[in-house]
Amino acid sequence: MQEAIVPEELAIRVRELVERYDGGDVARAAIRIGAREADLRSILDAEARQPSVAVLSAIVRGWLISGETTAGSTLPADRRVNTLHLLSELGTTLTLQRRLYGSGSGARINVDDPPRT
């Protein structure tokens, strides 16, 4: 069974972003995107088998949606609203996945598996 998030693949992608936008400085990257440094390092070390929604949303908001590369950059109102909508949809999707597939026991969520009954 393939995991919904493969830690090694996520680590490679996030490491590329840290290198490109923050010169490899993980502490600076964490501050800039609004994530806890320990959570970001956990992803970079491929230790995060189930990364927190907070760090994933910080990555999405900080690098993938905003396109901003400097700390303190501000987004126009319409982009902030679009970001909030996307993050809300992400949260709703993850909540529904947990309800459908269960994860209270540490089970992996795989969207290709049938729902548990």
C-alpha positions, 0 to 999 in steps of 0.5 A: 500500500502506497502512503498518501504522503511519501516522506522522502518525496516530500523532503526532496521537494521542500528541501529544493524550496528551502535551497532556492528561496532561503539559501538552505537556511532552515531556521530562516525558512521556518520563520519566513513561512510561519512554521515551527523549525522542528516541524520543518526539519522533521519534513526535511529529514523525512521523519514526518510520516504524518506531517501536521496540517499546520506545517503543510499549510505553512509550506503551501501558503509560504511557497506555493501560493504566495510566490513571495520570497522575502519575510514580511511580504504582503499579499493583495487581499484577493490572494489572501482570500484565495489562500484562505479558501484553499487552506479551508478546503485542505482542512476539510479534505483532511478531516473527511479523510480521517473520518472515512478512513480512520487514523486515530490508531496511527493508521496511514490514510490512503485515498485509494483504499476503500472507506472503513465501515 
